[in-house]
Amino acid sequence: MEIEAALERIKAVVGSRGWIAERAEQEPYLVEARRLWRGATRLVVRPASTAEVAAVVRICAEARLPIVPQGGNTGLVGGGVPPEDGTNIVLALGRMNRIRAIDPVNFTMTVEAGCILAHLQQAAAEADRLFPLSLGAEGSCQIGGNLSTNAGGIAVLRYGNTRELTLGLEVVLPDGRVWDGLRGLRKDNTGYDLKQLFIGGEGTLGIITAATLKLFPKPREVETAFLGLARVEDVMTLFAHARAATADQLTAFELIPRAAFDLALDHVPGTIDPLAAPHPWYVLLEMSSSQTESGIRALLERLLETALGEDLVADGVIAESGPQARELWKIREAIVEAQLYSGSIKHDVSVPVSRVADFIVRATAGVTERLPGIRPMAFGHVGDGNIHFNLTQPVNLTQPEGADTAAYLARWQEFNDIVHGVVRELHGSISAEHGVGRLKRDEITHYKSPVEIELMRRVKQALDPANIMNPGKLVSL
Amino acid sequence: MEIEAALERIKAVVGSRGWIAERAEQEPYLVEARRLWRGATRLVVRPASTAEVAAVVRICAEARLPIVPQGGNTGLVGGGVPPEDGTNIVLALGRMNRIRAIDPVNFTMTVEAGCILAHLQQAAAEADRLFPLSLGAEGSCQIGGNLSTNAGGIAVLRYGNTRELTLGLEVVLPDGRVWDGLRGLRKDNTGYDLKQLFIGGEGTLGIITAATLKLFPKPREVETAFLGLARVEDVMTLFAHARAATADQLTAFELIPRAAFDLALDHVPGTIDPLAAPHPWYVLLEMSSSQTESGIRALLERLLETALGEDLVADGVIAESGPQARELWKIREAIVEAQLYSGSIKHDVSVPVSRVADFIVRATAGVTERLPGIRPMAFGHVGDGNIHFNLTQPVNLTQPEGADTAAYLARWQEFNDIVHGVVRELHGSISAEHGVGRLKRDEITHYKSPVEIELMRRVKQALDPANIMNPGKLVSL
C-alpha cells in the first residue's frame, strides 16, 4: 500500500537514527504536559537537516500523508500531539539543533528549529548579547515551537513576543520546497511579509527549520521590586506611572493575588513573604539597563516613594542583591507550582492594558456567583494585558482535598464560557500566549467573526491545499 | 454599459462631495512627488466612512472595476498612482480622518486611515504620549499609506517600523466585506496574524480603513550629538558601542558623508558645520528618555569620551540646547534638499547592520569604476542597516551643471544593477522602506526566489481572486 511504501522511503531518507516505530520509544512524542491528549502514530521522524525535512515532506505530499511538526512538546493546547487514529506522522525537530551563526554587530543569531531555548540564551550571553525570550519551559522547549506558537513569557513587556524577535525564517513548505527567508534585516519592504504567516501558524502552513533572531545589549544592572497593593484598580495606574518613571526600561510587571501567594506559602517550601503584613495584591516589577552606573536603582526608589505617597502602593521592598531578587522571583514561580495541588480551571486571556482591573473584577464576580467559594488566581503578565485567570476549586471542609476534584474539573467549559464572555465584552483574546491547537480550535469560532475565520481558511488553503500540515489544529477546513 | 452604471452607483453612495470626475480637479491624485508616473482615471472617489468604502468596493467587485487605494500620495514607488489607461478608479481615504479613541493607560490610539501623520503625533502629545512614527512627508502623508507601505523613518531604531507600531486593523476586503481586526492587545495568539498581510501590502489585498496603534511614554529629555569620523569602517563599531553605552535609549543613528555635507553647505542657506575641521564621515546621534533627571547626558558624554579615546571618533559636539539640536538635524534635512540640485540616481537599500561599511565600500568601488567622478552620497538610517545610497552626477567642468543631467539619469537602471548586485551579495534588501509599487515590481523577481514570488502570488489570489485591488502593483499575476 502507498502509505506503507511512503513510510519506508521516509525511513531511508533519515537513516536508522532518524525514526522511531516502537510504541514504547514513541511515548514522549505522543503525550503532553497536562496529559489532556494522548495520540498515536505509525512513525516518529527525526530529520537531521533542512534537506532531510524537505525530502520527508515531499514524500508525505505525494502520499497525502499528514504531518504533525513537533518541537520540545511543551505546548499546552495540543498543537504538537498527533491525533488518536494514528494517521499522522510526527516530525520532531530536536536533532536540528545547530547555531548557524551569531553576528554581534548586527545583533542577530541564526539558529535551527530544534535548539533548546535555554541554550540560545546561553549562546547569546557568551557573545555578550541578550536573547530575551524567557518562559517556564525554557529548559526543554525548542525555538521552532516558540516561533510556531509566537511564544510570550516574562520579557514581552520590554522586548516583545517571539514574533517581534524574528527577522527571518527558513521554512519547508507543504510541497517539500524550501523557502529561504533567512534575512537579518531591520527593514525590508519588498512584498508581503510572509514570515508572519508561519510565526504563530502552529505548523499548519509549513515547517520552520531555522530562524534569524534579534539580539540585544546584555543587561548590566537589574533591579527587582515586590510591592503590596490594597486595590486591584490601582495596579494599572501604577503600571502607567512605572513605564514613564523608569524611562521604559521595565522588563517585567507581574501581578500576584494574595490568594495565590497564600497557596504558595502553604504548599511550596521556602516561599517567604518579604513584607511585614499581607496585602490583597502584589506586583513583581523588574527593570534593567545595559549600562553600569545606569541610575535605574534611583529611578526605582523614586517611583516607589511617589507611589507610596500617592497611596497607590501600601508597602514594598527592593531587592538588595541578586539572591534576594531570585527569592522574589521564586514567589512568582511558587504560585504556579502551588496550583498543582488542587483542581484548577485555566484561562490564558488578554485584554487592553487599561481594562485589566475591570476584567478581574467582572470575571471574579461572574465565577463567584456561579460557584461561591471558588478561588480565582488572577496572576501573570499584566504589563502586557495578559492574565492567567486560573480558578482553584473551593475548599471542601467535609472531604479531603482532591476528592471532589474530578467533579470540579468537569465544569471546565462552563467556567470558560463565563470568563471568555467577559473577555469578549472587553475586546480581549481567549488565547493570549498559548495558541489555539486542538484545545481552542472550535472555541475561537465563537469569538471571531465569520469573515476572520474565512480569511484564515483561505490562507490555509492557499499554502497547504492538500491539508497535510498539522491538519485539525488551529483552523478546521 | 456595466462600468458606467457602476460609476453612477458609486457616486450615489458617496454623495456629491465624495467624487471627482473633472480631469483638472483630479490632478493631485494622478501624479506623484518625483513625477515618474502620471495616471488617468474615470473617477476619484472620496468616501467618508468605512460603510461607504465597503459599499464602493462591493460595487467594484460586482463590476470587476479595479481600485487604486490612495493616502497622502507621498509614496515614491508609484504604488498609489493609477495606470495610464484610465481603467482603475482612485479611492482616496483623506476624508476618513477621525481619531476614534485614545487610551493613555493602554498606550494606544485608534485612528482612521486618512489621518495626517503629523496630526496623530500632535494628538498623542496632547494625551501626554508619544506616537513615534516620523518621516519627511509627515505633514501630508496619511497613516493608511504609512500602514500599507510599512513606513520607516527616523525613529525605527528605537520604536520599529509602522508594522511594529500596529496592534489592530479594520480592513475592507476585495469583496466589500469589512474585517474588524481593531484590537488593542499586546498578546493575542488565536490564529494567523492576518493584519500582517495588509501592513506593507500596498493596497493589493484590501483597503485599510482604521488602525489601533501603539503609543509610548513621552520623551522628557533628548540629547543630540554630531560626530566626525575618519573611517566608514568605524561607523558600525561606534553603533554597537552606542547601543550598549546608552542603555538602548538611542532614538536615531544617522550617517552623513562629507560629500553630501559639502553639497548642503553649497546649496542650502543656513547650513553650518559645527566642527572645526572637515571629516570624511559624520554620525548624527540622538538619545531620549521619558524621565527627567535621566542621566542620559552623562551617558552620552561618557560614550563620546570613550570613542574619542579609542580613536573611533575624531571630533564631536553635543547640542547644548533645543535650538542647537535643531541646527544639527537641519544638516540631515539639508543633505536631502541639496541633492535636488543635480541629477541623482536613488537607492533605498538595507543590509545587515554589520555589513553597512562593507556595502558602502563595495558599492562605491563598483559605481566609481563604471563612472569615474560619480559622487556617491551614502546616508541614512544606518542604525537600521538602511542606506539611501544616492549617486549624484559627476561635476562637469566644461558644461553648466544640469546640461548633462538627462543623459546621466538615463543610466538609472545600469547603476541600480551595480548597487543591487552588491546588496544581493550581502543578503540585503533592494527596497528597505519605500516599498515595491510599480517601480520595483518586476525588479524584485530578480532578487527573490521563484518560491517566494509564488507564495506572494498565492496570497494575492487567495485574498483577491478577481484581482481588483491595486492590480499591477507589488506583485504581477
Boltz contact constraints between the chains, C-beta under 6 A:
constraints:
  - contact:
      token1: [A, 103]
      token2: [B, 354]
      max_distance: 6.0
  - contact:
      token1: [A, 105]
      token2: [B, 236]
      max_distance: 6.0
  - contact:
      token1: [A, 105]
      token2: [B, 240]
      max_distance: 6.0
  - contact:
      token1: [A, 105]
      token2: [B, 354]
      max_distance: 6.0
  - contact:
      token1: [A, 106]
      token2: [B, 352]
      max_distance: 6.0
  - contact:
      token1: [A, 106]
      token2: [B, 353]
      max_distance: 6.0
  - contact:
      token1: [A, 106]
      token2: [B, 354]
      max_distance: 6.0
  - contact:
      token1: [A, 150]
      token2: [B, 189]
      max_distance: 6.0
  - contact:
      token1: [A, 152]
      token2: [B, 187]
      max_distance: 6.0
  - contact:
      token1: [A, 177]
      token2: [B, 451]
      max_distance: 6.0
  - contact:
      token1: [A, 179]
      token2: [B, 451]
      max_distance: 6.0
  - contact:
      token1: [A, 184]
      token2: [B, 352]
      max_distance: 6.0
  - contact:
      token1: [A, 185]
      token2: [B, 350]
      max_distance: 6.0
  - contact:
      token1: [A, 185]
      token2: [B, 429]
      max_distance: 6.0
  - contact:
      token1: [A, 186]
      token2: [B, 384]
      max_distance: 6.0
  - contact:
      token1: [A, 186]
      token2: [B, 385]
      max_distance: 6.0
  - contact:
      token1: [A, 187]
      token2: [B, 152]
      max_distance: 6.0
  - contact:
      token1: [A, 187]
      token2: [B, 350]
      max_distance: 6.0
  - contact:
      token1: [A, 187]
      token2: [B, 384]
      max_distance: 6.0
  - contact:
      token1: [A, 187]
      token2: [B, 386]
      max_distance: 6.0
  - contact:
      token1: [A, 187]
      token2: [B, 432]
      max_distance: 6.0
  - contact:
      token1: [A, 187]
      token2: [B, 433]
      max_distance: 6.0
  - contact:
      token1: [A, 188]
      token2: [B, 429]
      max_distance: 6.0
  - contact:
      token1: [A, 189]
      token2: [B, 150]
      max_distance: 6.0
  - contact:
      token1: [A, 189]
      token2: [B, 200]
      max_distance: 6.0
  - contact:
      token1: [A, 189]
      token2: [B, 431]
      max_distance: 6.0
  - contact:
      token1: [A, 189]
      token2: [B, 433]
      max_distance: 6.0
  - contact:
      token1: [A, 189]
      token2: [B, 435]
      max_distance: 6.0
  - contact:
      token1: [A, 190]
      token2: [B, 429]
      max_distance: 6.0
  - contact:
      token1: [A, 190]
      token2: [B, 431]
      max_distance: 6.0
  - contact:
      token1: [A, 190]
      token2: [B, 436]
      max_distance: 6.0
  - contact:
      token1: [A, 190]
      token2: [B, 444]
      max_distance: 6.0
  - contact:
      token1: [A, 191]
      token2: [B, 436]
      max_distance: 6.0
  - contact:
      token1: [A, 191]
      token2: [B, 456]
      max_distance: 6.0
  - contact:
      token1: [A, 192]
      token2: [B, 197]
      max_distance: 6.0
  - contact:
      token1: [A, 192]
      token2: [B, 456]
      max_distance: 6.0
  - contact:
      token1: [A, 192]
      token2: [B, 459]
      max_distance: 6.0
  - contact:
      token1: [A, 193]
      token2: [B, 196]
      max_distance: 6.0
  - contact:
      token1: [A, 193]
      token2: [B, 200]
      max_distance: 6.0
  - contact:
      token1: [A, 194]
      token2: [B, 455]
      max_distance: 6.0
  - contact:
      token1: [A, 196]
      token2: [B, 193]
      max_distance: 6.0
  - contact:
      token1: [A, 196]
      token2: [B, 196]
      max_distance: 6.0
  - contact:
      token1: [A, 197]
      token2: [B, 192]
      max_distance: 6.0
  - contact:
      token1: [A, 200]
      token2: [B, 189]
      max_distance: 6.0
  - contact:
      token1: [A, 200]
      token2: [B, 193]
      max_distance: 6.0
  - contact:
      token1: [A, 217]
      token2: [B, 243]
      max_distance: 6.0
  - contact:
      token1: [A, 217]
      token2: [B, 244]
      max_distance: 6.0
  - contact:
      token1: [A, 217]
      token2: [B, 248]
      max_distance: 6.0
  - contact:
      token1: [A, 236]
      token2: [B, 105]
      max_distance: 6.0
  - contact:
      token1: [A, 240]
      token2: [B, 105]
      max_distance: 6.0
  - contact:
      token1: [A, 243]
      token2: [B, 217]
      max_distance: 6.0
  - contact:
      token1: [A, 244]
      token2: [B, 217]
      max_distance: 6.0
  - contact:
      token1: [A, 244]
      token2: [B, 290]
      max_distance: 6.0
  - contact:
      token1: [A, 247]
      token2: [B, 289]
      max_distance: 6.0
  - contact:
      token1: [A, 247]
      token2: [B, 290]
      max_distance: 6.0
  - contact:
      token1: [A, 247]
      token2: [B, 291]
      max_distance: 6.0
  - contact:
      token1: [A, 247]
      token2: [B, 294]
      max_distance: 6.0
  - contact:
      token1: [A, 248]
      token2: [B, 217]
      max_distance: 6.0
  - contact:
      token1: [A, 248]
      token2: [B, 290]
      max_distance: 6.0
  - contact:
      token1: [A, 289]
      token2: [B, 247]
      max_distance: 6.0
  - contact:
      token1: [A, 290]
      token2: [B, 244]
      max_distance: 6.0
  - contact:
      token1: [A, 290]
      token2: [B, 247]
      max_distance: 6.0
  - contact:
      token1: [A, 290]
      token2: [B, 248]
      max_distance: 6.0
  - contact:
      token1: [A, 291]
      token2: [B, 247]
      max_distance: 6.0
  - contact:
      token1: [A, 294]
      token2: [B, 247]
      max_distance: 6.0
  - contact:
      token1: [A, 295]
      token2: [B, 295]
      max_distance: 6.0
  - contact:
      token1: [A, 350]
      token2: [B, 185]
      max_distance: 6.0
  - contact:
      token1: [A, 350]
      token2: [B, 187]
      max_distance: 6.0
  - contact:
      token1: [A, 352]
      token2: [B, 106]
      max_distance: 6.0
  - contact:
      token1: [A, 352]
      token2: [B, 184]
      max_distance: 6.0
  - contact:
      token1: [A, 353]
      token2: [B, 106]
      max_distance: 6.0
  - contact:
      token1: [A, 354]
      token2: [B, 103]
      max_distance: 6.0
  - contact:
      token1: [A, 354]
      token2: [B, 105]
      max_distance: 6.0
  - contact:
      token1: [A, 354]
      token2: [B, 106]
      max_distance: 6.0
  - contact:
      token1: [A, 384]
      token2: [B, 186]
      max_distance: 6.0
  - contact:
      token1: [A, 384]
      token2: [B, 187]
      max_distance: 6.0
  - contact:
      token1: [A, 385]
      token2: [B, 186]
      max_distance: 6.0
  - contact:
      token1: [A, 386]
      token2: [B, 187]
      max_distance: 6.0
  - contact:
      token1: [A, 429]
      token2: [B, 185]
      max_distance: 6.0
  - contact:
      token1: [A, 429]
      token2: [B, 188]
      max_distance: 6.0
  - contact:
      token1: [A, 429]
      token2: [B, 190]
      max_distance: 6.0
  - contact:
      token1: [A, 431]
      token2: [B, 189]
      max_distance: 6.0
  - contact:
      token1: [A, 431]
      token2: [B, 190]
      max_distance: 6.0
  - contact:
      token1: [A, 432]
      token2: [B, 187]
      max_distance: 6.0
  - contact:
      token1: [A, 433]
      token2: [B, 187]
      max_distance: 6.0
  - contact:
      token1: [A, 433]
      token2: [B, 189]
      max_distance: 6.0
  - contact:
      token1: [A, 435]
      token2: [B, 189]
      max_distance: 6.0
  - contact:
      token1: [A, 436]
      token2: [B, 190]
      max_distance: 6.0
  - contact:
      token1: [A, 436]
      token2: [B, 191]
      max_distance: 6.0
  - contact:
      token1: [A, 444]
      token2: [B, 190]
      max_distance: 6.0
  - contact:
      token1: [A, 451]
      token2: [B, 177]
      max_distance: 6.0
  - contact:
      token1: [A, 451]
      token2: [B, 179]
      max_distance: 6.0
  - contact:
      token1: [A, 455]
      token2: [B, 194]
      max_distance: 6.0
  - contact:
      token1: [A, 456]
      token2: [B, 191]
      max_distance: 6.0
  - contact:
      token1: [A, 456]
      token2: [B, 192]
      max_distance: 6.0
  - contact:
      token1: [A, 458]
      token2: [B, 462]
      max_distance: 6.0
  - contact:
      token1: [A, 459]
      token2: [B, 192]
      max_distance: 6.0
  - contact:
      token1: [A, 462]
      token2: [B, 458]
      max_distance: 6.0
  - contact:
      token1: [A, 462]
      token2: [B, 462]
      max_distance: 6.0
